[in-house]
């Protein structure tokens, strides 16, 4: 076969330069604040230290109520810490603690006193200026969530804000393990803030959400009133419908498509998933719409964090099932297409219903997600075709798009999407140049090898990230893991398929 000349002969060189620039945009703002999270987290005794250290770079706030304190769950480290951050050139340590508490928890606080200099960070006792809104429903760890979705860093840097006892922390759960023995002392030395426990703050929602909340309550009440056997079956059905929106399920589906249908179909699915996740996370970050259980804690039947509009699960399910429908049903017989469309509708509506049942999305979140998903599918059917998806031009565009988004939004999810896109782009030369024939056993072997390799990459990147406490390094390690996963799935599957393929028959 005569191969067409590459219309972009200098694309790799230009792309390398562009990659360096984008990585600088993504990581430099975080590297600038890395010094706040020093590598030696051994605290000093809680003693009076009137002189401020000259190398002080960070400050944090301790906020107490009873025998509990405010802690934040971080997106990047996936661990707990007290509110705090980097001291810039314009602020003092106390002003930094006050600012970080506001940005991470949404609480306006007064800094009362210095508790300790912890190496290069100052720990302050802080008191909230207004009563802290806390959900009256606690989770299985006896932690109460603070109403914090209006905080500046909520969803991007902070998953949840808790009122909790430091004594309930599990091993390895706190970001700075050496500080755990001092948390209770800091809490005892901090004046108490006022707290108001709530069970319903729907008045803070807009009119549409207020109208939807009674419908969600009635739906959940109906499901919980089912007989035990029917309730178990209903819960299982909701769990199954919810799977296509989970990232791990999408990854498994990509591996199956790569091993059975080949790299071309896999790349179509990967490109669609990347653009869909990029769009949904960007919209969430812009619109800042709360989830139902933020307003009425009793509605929560499932785990979720960040903002609610649009429903990322429903949007991703619409696109994933829609791409498979386009692959297997469009262009077939009328009956084939009709059955496929009916199946697609049931799966997507089931996904939307599950998100409402779990109390993590409003009905309007899911309806909007389905509409956006249909529009994306129309675009993907024209842009992400079997002919274009193997070319470097489309992947160069996706990589630039995710890189610019990561640099502008500073969202960790966008950094990971950029790493995945870059990994795919650099793997394109490994794609097989012809159709390959494999037996069922060999297809199965490819899938097993891909899963084992992916599991190893995910495990070691997680271990390395969990062993570190510096946010930019953690982000880089997780991004490197995403990059290697993309390399492995695309290049690894291509190489294995070529090695295990039946020899090409000669005419």
C-alpha positions in Angstrom: 0.0 0.0 0.0 1.4 3.4 -0.9 1.2 5.7 2.1 0.1 9.3 1.6 2.7 11.9 2.4 2.3 13.5 5.8 0.9 17.1 5.2 2.4 18.2 8.5 6.1 17.1 8.4 7.1 19.5 11.2 4.3 18.8 13.5 6.3 16.7 16.0 8.9 19.5 16.4 6.3 22.2 16.8 4.3 20.0 19.1 7.4 19.4 21.4 7.9 23.1 21.8 4.2 23.7 22.4 4.1 20.9 25.0 6.9 22.5 27.0 5.0 25.8 26.9 1.7 24.2 28.0 3.4 22.2 30.8 4.8 25.5 32.1 1.3 27.0 32.1 -0.1 24.1 34.0 2.5 23.5 36.6 4.3 26.8 37.2 1.5 28.4 39.3 1.5 25.3 41.5 5.3 25.1 41.7 5.3 28.7 43.0 3.3 27.6 46.0 5.1 24.3 46.6 7.2 25.7 49.3 4.2 26.0 51.6 4.2 22.1 51.7 7.7 21.5 52.8 9.2 18.1 52.7 10.0 17.9 56.4 6.6 17.8 58.2 7.9 17.1 61.7 6.2 19.7 64.0 7.8 21.5 66.8 6.4 21.5 70.3 3.5 23.9 70.8 5.4 26.8 72.5 5.4 30.5 72.4 7.6 31.8 69.5 7.2 35.6 69.3 9.8 36.0 66.5 8.5 35.1 63.0 11.0 32.9 61.1 12.5 34.6 58.1 11.8 31.6 55.9 8.1 31.4 56.7 6.1 30.5 53.5 2.8 29.2 54.6 -0.1 29.7 57.1 -3.1 27.7 58.2 -6.2 28.1 60.3 -7.6 26.0 63.2 -11.3 26.4 63.6 -13.0 24.6 66.5 -16.5 23.7 67.6 -16.7 21.5 70.8 -14.3 18.6 70.3 -14.3 18.9 66.6 -12.5 21.1 64.0 -12.8 22.2 60.4 -10.9 20.0 57.9 -10.8 20.1 54.1 -10.6 17.1 51.8 -8.2 18.0 48.9 -8.7 17.1 45.3 -5.1 16.6 44.3 -3.7 14.8 47.4 -7.0 13.1 48.1 -6.3 13.5 51.8 -7.5 15.7 54.7 -5.8 18.9 56.1 -6.7 22.1 57.9 -7.3 25.2 55.7 -4.1 26.9 54.7 -1.9 28.0 51.9 1.0 30.0 50.5 2.0 33.4 51.8 2.4 35.9 48.9 4.5 39.0 49.0 1.6 41.3 49.9 0.2 39.5 52.9 1.3 38.7 56.4 1.0 35.1 57.8 -2.2 36.0 59.7 -3.8 37.6 56.6 -2.9 34.5 54.6 -4.5 32.2 57.1 -7.6 34.4 57.0 -7.7 34.4 53.2 -7.1 30.7 52.7 -9.9 29.9 55.2 -12.2 32.0 53.1 -11.1 30.5 49.8 -11.2 26.9 50.9 -14.2 26.8 53.2 -16.2 29.9 52.5 -15.9 31.0 56.1 -15.0 34.6 57.2 -12.7 34.2 60.2 -10.9 36.4 62.7 -7.3 35.3 63.5 -7.1 35.2 67.3 -3.6 34.0 68.1 -0.5 32.2 66.9 -0.5 28.5 68.0 2.8 27.4 66.5 5.4 27.7 63.8 5.4 24.4 62.1 8.7 24.4 60.3 8.0 27.0 57.5 4.3 27.4 58.2 2.4 29.4 60.9 -0.6 27.7 62.6 -3.2 30.2 63.9 -6.3 29.9 66.1 -9.2 31.3 64.1 -12.9 32.0 65.0 -15.7 32.3 62.4 -17.4 35.7 62.2 -20.8 34.1 61.5 -22.4 30.8 62.5 -21.0 27.9 60.5 -23.7 26.0 58.6 -23.2 22.3 59.2 -25.3 19.4 58.0 -27.0 17.6 60.9 -26.6 14.3 59.2 -23.2 12.6 59.7 -21.5 10.1 57.5 -20.2 6.6 58.5 -17.1 8.2 60.0 -19.1 10.6 62.2 -18.2 13.6 60.1 -20.5 16.4 59.3 -20.3 18.3 56.0 -20.1 22.1 56.1 -22.1 24.1 53.5 -19.2 25.3 51.5 -20.1 25.0 47.8 -19.8 28.8 47.4 -16.2 28.8 48.4 -13.8 30.0 45.7 -11.7 26.8 45.6 -14.6 24.3 46.1 -14.6 21.6 43.4 -11.3 22.6 42.0 -9.0 22.2 45.0 -11.4 21.2 47.7 -13.7 18.1 47.6 -15.5 18.6 50.9 -15.3 20.6 54.1 -15.9 18.7 57.3 -16.6 19.4 61.0 -14.9 16.3 62.5 -12.9 15.0 65.4 -9.1 14.7 64.7 -9.3 11.5 66.7 -11.3 9.8 64.0 -8.5 10.2 61.4 -7.3 6.9 59.9 -3.7 6.1 59.3 -2.5 7.8 56.1 -5.6 9.8 55.8 -4.1 13.1 56.9 -1.8 14.9 54.5 0.9 15.6 57.1 1.1 12.4 59.2 3.6 14.0 61.7 1.1 16.7 62.6 -1.7 14.3 63.7 -0.4 14.1 67.3 -0.6 17.9 67.5 -4.1 18.5 66.0 -5.9 17.9 69.3 -3.6 20.3 71.1 -4.1 23.0 68.5 -7.9 22.4 68.7 -8.0 22.8 72.5 -6.0 26.0 72.4 -8.5 27.5 69.9 -11.6 29.5 71.0 -14.9 28.0 69.9 -16.8 29.2 66.9 -20.6 29.2 66.6 -22.3 26.4 64.6 -25.8 26.0 63.3 -26.9 22.5 62.2 -29.3 22.3 59.3 -31.5 19.7 57.7 -32.9 21.8 54.9 -31.5 25.0 53.3 -33.4 24.9 50.1 -34.1 28.7 50.4 -30.5 29.2 49.2 -31.3 27.5 45.9 -32.8 29.1 42.8 -36.5 28.7 41.9 -36.0 25.8 39.5 -34.1 23.7 42.1 -36.6 24.5 44.8 -39.4 23.2 42.5 -37.4 20.0 41.8 -36.5 19.1 45.4 -40.0 17.9 46.4 -40.1 15.6 43.3 -36.7 14.1 44.2 -37.9 13.6 47.8 -41.1 11.8 46.7 -39.1 9.6 44.3 -36.6 8.6 47.0 -39.5 8.1 49.5 -41.1 5.7 47.0 -37.9 3.8 46.4 -37.2 3.4 50.1 -40.8 2.2 50.8 -40.4 -0.8 48.5 -40.5 -4.3 50.0 -37.1 -5.6 50.9 -36.6 -7.8 47.9 -37.9 -5.2 45.5 -35.6 -2.6 47.2 -32.5 -4.8 46.7 -33.4 -5.3 43.1 -34.0 -1.6 42.5 -30.7 -0.6 44.2 -28.9 -3.1 42.1 -30.5 -1.8 38.9 -29.6 1.8 39.8 -26.0 0.7 40.5 -25.8 -1.0 37.0 -27.3 2.0 35.2 -24.8 4.3 37.0 -21.7 2.4 35.8 -21.2 4.0 32.4 -20.6 7.3 34.0 -17.7 6.0 36.2 -14.2 6.6 34.9 -13.0 3.1 35.7 -15.9 1.6 33.8 -15.1 3.8 30.7 -11.4 2.7 31.0 -12.4 -1.0 31.0 -14.7 -0.4 28.0 -11.8 1.3 26.2 -9.6 -1.8 26.9 -12.3 -4.2 25.6 -12.8 -2.1 22.4 -9.0 -1.9 21.9 -8.5 -5.7 22.2 -11.6 -6.7 20.2 -12.2 -3.9 17.6 -8.7 -2.6 17.2 -7.0 0.8 17.7 -9.2 2.8 15.4 -12.4 2.2 17.3 -10.6 2.6 20.6 -9.2 6.0 19.5 -12.7 7.2 18.6 -14.0 6.3 22.0 -11.0 7.9 23.8 -11.3 11.2 21.9 -15.1 11.4 22.6 -14.5 10.7 26.3 -11.7 13.3 26.6 -13.8 16.1 25.0 -16.9 15.1 26.9 -15.1 15.2 30.3 -13.3 18.4 29.4 -16.6 20.1 28.6 -18.6 18.8 31.6 -15.9 19.8 34.1 -15.5 23.2 32.5 -19.2 23.9 32.7 -19.3 22.8 36.3 -16.5 25.1 37.2 -18.1 28.0 35.5 -21.8 27.6 36.6 -21.2 26.6 40.3 -24.5 24.8 40.6 -25.0 22.9 43.9 -26.1 19.3 44.3 -29.4 18.4 45.9 -27.8 16.9 49.0 -25.9 20.1 49.7 -29.3 21.7 50.4 -31.0 18.7 52.0 -28.4 16.2 53.4 -31.0 13.4 53.8 -31.2 13.1 50.0 -27.7 11.7 49.7 -27.6 8.1 48.7 -24.3 8.1 46.8 -20.9 9.8 46.8 -20.1 12.8 44.7 -18.2 16.1 45.0 -17.9 19.4 43.2 -20.7 21.1 41.4 -23.8 19.5 39.8 -24.6 21.1 36.4 -24.5 19.4 34.1 -24.5 15.8 35.2 -21.1 14.5 34.1 -22.2 10.8 34.5 -25.3 11.3 32.3 -23.3 13.3 29.7 -20.6 10.7 29.6 -23.1 7.8 29.4 -25.0 9.5 26.6 -21.8 9.9 24.5 -20.3 6.5 25.3 -23.5 4.6 24.5 -24.1 6.9 21.5 -20.7 6.2 20.1 -21.3 2.5 20.3 -24.7 2.9 18.7 -23.1 4.9 15.8 -20.5 2.1 15.4 -22.8 -0.9 15.4 -26.3 0.3 14.4 -26.1 3.3 12.1 -26.0 2.2 8.4 -27.5 -1.2 9.3 -31.0 -2.4 8.7 -34.0 -0.2 9.9 -34.9 -2.8 12.5 -31.3 -3.0 13.8 -31.1 0.8 14.2 -34.5 1.0 15.9 -33.6 -1.7 18.5 -30.2 0.0 19.1 -31.8 3.4 19.5 -34.3 2.0 22.0 -31.5 0.3 24.0 -29.5 3.5 23.9 -32.5 5.5 25.3 -33.1 3.0 28.1 -29.5 3.1 29.2 -29.2 6.9 29.1 -32.5 7.4 30.9 -31.5 4.8 33.4 -28.2 6.6 34.1 -30.1 9.9 34.6 -32.6 8.2 37.0 -29.8 6.7 39.0 -28.1 10.1 39.5 -31.4 11.6 40.8 -32.0 8.5 43.0 -28.5 9.0 44.6 -29.4 12.6 45.3 -26.3 13.9 43.6 -28.1 15.7 40.7 -31.2 17.6 40.0 -33.5 16.5 37.2 -32.6 19.6 35.2 -28.9 18.6 35.5 -29.6 15.2 33.8 -31.9 16.6 31.1 -29.3 19.2 30.1 -26.6 16.6 30.1 -28.6 14.4 27.6 -29.2 17.4 25.3 -25.5 18.4 25.4 -24.6 14.7 24.8 -26.8 14.5 21.7 -25.2 17.7 20.3 -21.7 16.2 20.9 -22.7 13.0 19.2 -23.8 14.9 16.1 -20.4 16.7 16.1 -18.4 13.5 16.8 -20.2 11.7 13.9 -18.7 14.3 11.5 -15.3 15.0 13.1 -14.2 11.8 14.8 -14.4 9.3 12.0 -12.4 6.1 11.4 -10.5 8.0 8.7 -9.5 11.1 10.7 -9.0 9.5 14.1 -5.6 8.0 13.1 -4.2 11.2 11.9 -1.9 13.4 14.0 -3.8 16.6 13.1 -6.9 15.8 15.2 -4.9 14.6 18.2 -2.7 17.7 18.0 -5.9 19.7 18.2 -7.2 17.7 21.2 -3.9 18.0 23.0 -3.6 21.7 22.5 -7.2 22.1 23.6 -6.7 20.2 26.8 -3.4 21.8 27.5 -4.7 25.3 27.1 -7.7 24.4 29.3 -5.4 23.0 32.0 -3.4 26.2 32.0 -6.4 28.5 32.2 -8.6 26.7 34.6 -5.9 25.1 36.8 -8.3 22.1 37.3 -6.4 18.8 38.1 -8.8 16.9 35.8 -7.8 19.0 32.9 -4.1 18.4 33.6 -4.8 14.6 33.5 -6.7 15.0 30.3 -3.8 16.8 28.8 -1.4 14.1 29.9 -3.7 11.4 28.3 -4.0 13.4 25.0 -0.2 13.8 24.9 0.3 10.1 25.5 -2.1 9.2 22.7 -0.5 11.7 20.3 3.0 10.3 20.9 1.7 6.7 20.4 0.1 7.2 16.9 3.2 5.9 15.1 2.8 2.5 16.7 -0.7 2.0 15.2 -0.9 -1.0 12.8 -1.1 0.0 9.2 -3.4 -2.9 8.1 -6.4 -4.8 9.3 -5.4 -7.6 11.7 -7.0 -11.0 12.2 -6.7 -12.7 15.6 -8.4 -15.6 17.2 -10.7 -15.2 20.2 -8.1 -16.5 22.6 -5.5 -14.0 21.3 -8.0 -11.2 21.6 -8.6 -12.3 25.2 -4.8 -12.4 25.9 -4.4 -8.8 24.6 -7.2 -7.6 27.0 -5.7 -9.4 30.0 -2.2 -8.0 29.3 -3.6 -4.5 28.9 -5.4 -4.7 32.2 -2.5 -6.1 34.0 -0.1 -3.4 32.7 -2.6 -0.7 33.4 -3.2 -2.0 36.9 0.6 -1.9 37.6 0.9 1.7 36.3 -2.1 2.9 38.3 -0.8 1.2 41.5 2.7 2.5 41.4 1.7 6.1 40.4 -0.8 6.0 43.3 1.8 4.8 45.8 4.3 7.4 44.7 1.7 10.2 44.9 0.4 9.1 48.4 4.0 9.1 49.7 4.3 12.9 48.9 2.8 15.9 50.5 3.7 18.6 47.9 0.7 19.4 45.7 2.7 20.1 42.4 4.7 16.9 42.8 1.5 14.9 43.5 -0.2 16.4 40.5 2.9 15.7 38.3 3.0 12.1 39.5 -0.7 11.5 38.8 -0.4 13.2 35.4 2.6 11.0 34.6 0.5 7.9 35.5 -2.2 9.1 33.2 0.4 9.7 30.4 1.8 6.2 30.8 -1.6 4.6 30.8 -2.4 6.3 27.5 0.9 5.2 26.1 0.3 1.6 27.3 -3.2 1.3 26.0 -2.6 2.8 22.6 1.0 1.7 21.8 0.9 -1.4 23.9 -2.3 -2.7 22.4 -1.1 -1.9 18.9 2.2 -3.8 19.4 0.5 -6.8 20.9 -2.1 -7.0 18.2 0.7 -6.9 15.5 2.7 -9.6 17.3 -0.3 -11.9 17.8 -2.0 -11.3 14.4 -2.3 -14.1 11.9 0.3 -13.7 9.0 -1.0 -11.7 6.1 -2.0 -14.1 3.3 -0.1 -13.6 0.0 -2.2 -13.4 -3.2 
